[in-house]
Amino acid sequence: MKKLLILDTSAIMYRSFYALQNLINKKGMPTGAIFGFVKQLNMAIEEVNPDYIAAAYDVKKSTLKRREFFSQYKENRLTMPDELLCQVDIIKDIIGYFGIRSFSEEGYEADDVIASLTEFALKNSIEVHIYTGDKDIQQLVTKDNNVFIHLLGKNEVVSTYEDVKNMLYVYPNQIPDFFGLKGDKSDGIPGVMGIGDVSGKNLIEKYDTLENIYMNIDDIRGKLKEKLIKDKELAFISRDLARVKKDIDFNISLSDLIKEKDNVQKLKEVFTELELNTLLPLIKEEEIKVSYTKTDFNNILELCKNASTLTIYMDENYLSILVDDKVYICKNENEDTLFSTKIDLKKINTTAKVIIFDAKKYMHLGLNLVNYFDILIASYVIDTQDKFEVEFIIEKYANIHTEQFDKKALKNITEEKLEEKSAKVCYGLYKSYATLEKKLKEIDINNTYETIEKPLIPVLYSMEKNGIKIDKGAFEKLNSNFSKILETEKEAIYNLSGEEFNIDSPSQLANILFNKLNIHGVKKTKRGYSTDAEVLEILSKRGIEIADHLIVFRYYKKLLSTYVEPLPLYADSNNLIHSSFNGTGTATGRLSSQNPNLQNIPTRTTEGNMIRNCFIANEGMKLVSFDYSQIELRVLAELSNDQHLVDSYNNDVDLHTHTAKKLFPNCEITKEMRNIGKVINFSVLYGKTPFGLSKELNIPLSDAKQYIETYFKTYDGVTKYLDSIVEFCKKNLYVETLFGTRRYIYDIRSSNAKVFEEAKRKAINTVIQGTAANILKIVMIKLHKLGFRMLLQVHDELIFELPSSEAEKLSLEIKDIMENTIKFTKVKLKTNYSISDKWGELK
């Protein structure tokens, strides 16, 4: 049987709007309803696979025929929010661009339109699928099971009489009478005063219709009878209001309901304009075919020599280049290695401008890059929160869709498809270049790309190539020591529990603690009582001995599994670990580290230092650590021009003690008080709430509130500056660091208090932390150009390897560069350095 899909447009729009009301584009326009509608439309088409499709619309409330005989009908319906109203016409246009015909009729509601289209389809032996949020539309369900109601948000399909009764207590044909009795407040249908679901259901089950109820009114006793008699007229009016009209004549044939081809150009224009690039793949367009020429590597070398502009892309199977608008591909012929030895990028010699995605990767593969444009880094500079897969980037900036192949399934992909993918990506990168270059200049952030992010690429490449040496023997010894501690703790846990069990199993551990040992649980989840770290800390404070051992056990288990055991496996034959540094890994601009992540080795703990002590200098060399002193707070002082902050730094006053004195006037400041001052100083940067502060310091919420209020009264320049960041963000939907790195924060205009507060935190954090990250990057670029051997970057710390004989002298040079490359006007940047043979001994 052929199928008709009917969309309740208003229901889908409203649901999408409230589900995604924080989705706003860079122009400040809400786009959640549009995005959600298109996704729901696509999902419905995929689920139903219809032969015919139609969209049903409501008309203005004031024109409804039902209001002619009951003026209060839908009187209490709230006016459509402006944030949704501005999206409605666009959604209507999009429906048309998708080749779908829309239906509405003056005086009638969308439910009537849906009912009339359903009636038309059933007369033509067409199965009907309706996507709606209205339960009363279930009166259209038939005994023939040829009408399917897909309820939005419930993942339920109602298609039988019993389905309807299970949901609404009555059968489809009884729904109008049921609503005649109980009414419907949302639509302004009065019903009979005092009759609800239960009494209404009982009456319908016994009498079936309103006529039968009133014919047998004398059989009904008490107040129920009085209510029915009093509101008899309203009952029949309410039934008429609830009953859908099935007789609207749209003067159509089935051919009018066949979906036409997508208007590809219009859909691309509207999705791109609205910045809804993730919807582009939903457009059904004829696939772009990129013609390419198969060749060998020697010919590619020749082509590269004479090119003025060259696009290069290499994946697991092919090297593709684009020269003079033509794509050439060369196959990787050696299946045993990632890239064939015949494809040796070191041999490529070109003076061309090279367009490339992830230049650092190609540097590692031997490609000599001098004049190049990195698509990856450019897209990051434009929007630091984007996705950075090559397929997504070329879809966004070149409107070219390519499949993402699962690496595990590559063997099942045909050679032709792999060739086409490689050629298409290469072509897509070429097409993206012009768009990205123009965009960088349009939004005035090209300087950030040219002076910070692009020059950083060879710096990170050099650091990765250098690597840092490890002492495998020290790791083995540490492994042995930590394993012994783990075994001791395990035995203690077994002894206290009276049996052996899998300590790593939350369910088994919960059974031991809360059932066998009868310990009172702290918090419950769907799976039972929790045994997370917070719970164990609470149990430990209660004096429950087994909790102490569990905390220690988990601590050493994590150290072993996360650091001590896996880290040596990353070392090469020279005992060097080459971590990767990701310049596009954070929205604030900070660098991240992976494979392995050396930035998250615990600091300020004995065990963390023991792990770091396994990282050592090469013979004849020293490790030197440089750490900016309170760089983010100094950035805050510079940008806010708060006199208290500025004076503290310029007079070498301990800022944390200074803050503590304001919090605890007339007191001799203790170590604990200074720590509170320190926590609050940094809490401002990270947008910590009074609740979060009270939890961290283990103090009453009232004290935390008071501390934060005192801070902002003291540092009133900070208060004004942070407010200005938020106001700028509200106006522009983005913030910028001192050096122009930009981050878009669309939620800053959210009416949801929780979402808004998180957006504020991001805005403030990005400006301060992002500026500090910029400074570090600029300094790294300068030090790299001067030839200093940089090994690691860990947040505000840089680690170098310097010749032992010159370590002190060179350290003073580096210190001077780090403190004076960026010259603030109000405060000075300050660095501390430390020299040693082992990372863990660096202070």
C-alpha positions, 0 to 999 in steps of 0.5 A: 500500500502506498503511503502519505506523510502529513506534517503538523507543521505548527506542532513540529515548529513549537516542539523544535523551538522549545527544545532548541531555543538557545540555538542562535547564529552569529547575527543573533537570530534564533534558528532552533525551530528551523534546525529542529524542523528540518531534522524532524522532517528528514527523520520522518521521511526516512522512517516512513519512506512516503510516496506522497507528502503534505504539510498542514498549517494553522491560520490566524486564531481570529479567523477560526469558524469555531470562534463563531459559535464559541468566542472563548475558543483558544482565547487563552492560547499564548501569543507566539514568541517573537523568537519563534515568529521570526522563523515561521516564514523561513520554515514555510519557504524551506518546506517549499524548497524541499518540494513539499506542498503546504495546505491551510484553509481560512477558518480551519485549524491544522487538525482539520486540514490533516483530517481532510487530507487523511480522508482524501488519502483513505478514499484513494486506498493510501496509508496515512502517517501523521507527525503531530504532538496533538493527542486529539488527532487520534480520533482519525485512527481507523479499525482498518489500521491504515492511519498511523499517528507518530507522536512527537517526542514520545517515540510512539506510534498509535495505529489501533483502537486499543492503542488509542484507548490505552492512551486516552481511555476511550476509542477514536470515535468516542474522543469528541464526546469524551472531550465534550465532557472533560473539556480541554483547557489548552484549547479553551474547550470548557466541557462539563464543569467538574468532570475529568478524565476518570468520570468522563471515561466511565460515562463514555464506557457506559453510554458511548455518546453524549446523546445516550448520556442525556437520554439516560440522565435519570439513571445518573445520580447525585452531583454528577447528574446536576453537573451534566444537566447544568452544562448540557449545552456546553457539553455539546458545544465542546464536542463540536469544538473537539471534533475535527472536520474532514470535508475540506475540499482542496481540489487536488489529485494524488499527483499534487502530493508527490514530493518534487526535487529539492531546490538545491540552490535555495536550500544551500543559500538559506542554510548557509545564510543561517549558519546551519551548515550541518543541514547541508548533507540533508539536501538531495542533490546530484552528487558532485563528480570530481574528475581526476587523473591517475598517475605515478609519484614521479609525474606528481613531482614534475607537476609540483615543480611548475605549479604556482598554487598547489593543493595537497591531500593524503590519506591512508590510500592515496596522495592527491594534488590539484594543479591548474584546476586538475586533480591527480592521484597516486596510489599507495602501493605498499599495504604493509605501511601507512604510506608507500616508500614510493610516496616520499613527500621529502622529494616534493620540491615546489615554490608554489603556494600550498593549500593543505589541511593540517600542515603539521602532519605533512611536516612530520611526513617530510613535506617542506612547507614554506608558503602555505595556507592551512585550512585546519588552522584557518577554520579554527581561527574563524570559529574555535568551537567548530568541528575540525574533521576535513569532511566537515570543513569542506562541507561548510566552506565549499558545500562539497559533501564527502562520506566519512569511512570507518577505518576498520571498514576500509577493506570493504570500500571499493577502489573507485570510491576511495579514489573518488573520496581522495580526489573530492577532498583535495578539490574541496580543500582548494575550493575552501581556501578562497572562502576561508581567506576571504572570511579571515579578512572580512571579520578582521581576524587574519592577523591572528592567523598570520601572526599567532596560529600559523607561525605556531605550527612549526613550533609544535612540529619541532616540539613533537619531533624533539620528544622528551626522554624517559628513564624506563628503569625508573618507570619499572621501579615505580610500577613495582612500588605502586603495585605493592601498595595496591596489593596491600590495599586490596588485602586490607579491603578483602579482610575488612569485607570478609571476602574477595570480590571485584573491587572495580565493579561498582555493583559488587562493591555496593553490595559489600558496603551497603548490604553485607557491611550494612553501611548507610548509603549516601546517594542512590542512582538507578542502579542502586547506591553510588560508590563514587569518589564523593561517596567514599570521601563522605564515608571516610569522614564518618570514620568507616575504615574500608572507605579509606582503603578504597580511596587509596586503592583507586588512587594508585590504580589510576596512577598505574593504569593512566600513567605508570603502565602506558607511558613507557609504551609510547617511547621510541627506540631512543627512549623518547616520548613524542607527544602530540600538541593540538592547536585546535583542541580548546575553545579558549586557545590553550594547547592540549596534549595527546598520545600521550597527554603529558599535561594531566600528570598530577601536580603538587602530589608526591606521586605525581612528582615521582612520575615526572621524575621518570622524565629526564634530560639527555646526557650533557643536557639539563631540563629547564622549566619556565612558569609564568607567575600568576599570568591570568591574574596579571592579565586581569590586572592589565585589562581591568586596570583595577587599582588594587590589582595593579598596585599589588603587582607593582609593589610586589605585594602577595596578592592572595594575602592582600585578598585574605586581608580584605576577607578577614579584616583585623585578623592575623592572616594564617596559611588557611586564610591565604589559601581562601584568598587564593581560591577566590582570586582564581574563582573569579577567572573561572566563574565559580558560583557561591555553591561551587566555592562553598563545596571547594572550601568546605564552608557554609554557602552564606560564607561563600556568598559573603567572600565573593561579594567582598571580593567584588566590592574590593576589586571594583575595577574587576567588577566593571571590566567583567560586566563589560565583557558580558555586555560586549558578548551580548551585543556581538555574540562573541568575545575576543582576547587582547590579541584578537582570538575570537570565540562565539558564545551564542547562549549569552542571550539565553533566557534560561538562567543556568545557560546564561550563567554558563555563557557568562563564565565562558565569555570571561574565561575566554578573554582572560585565559585566551589572552594568557594563551596568546602570550605563551604562543607568541613567546614560543614562536619567538624562542623557536626562531632563536633556536631554543630546544623546546620539549613541552608546554604544560598550561602556563609552563614551558620546558626546555632542554639546554646544554648543562654548561650554558643552562644558567646563562641561556635561562636568563636569556629565555626569562628576559624574552618571556617577560619582555616580548609582550610589554603590558602598560600597567603591570609586568609579566614575571617568570620563574625558572628551575634547572634539573636533570629530572622533570619532577625536580623542577620547581 
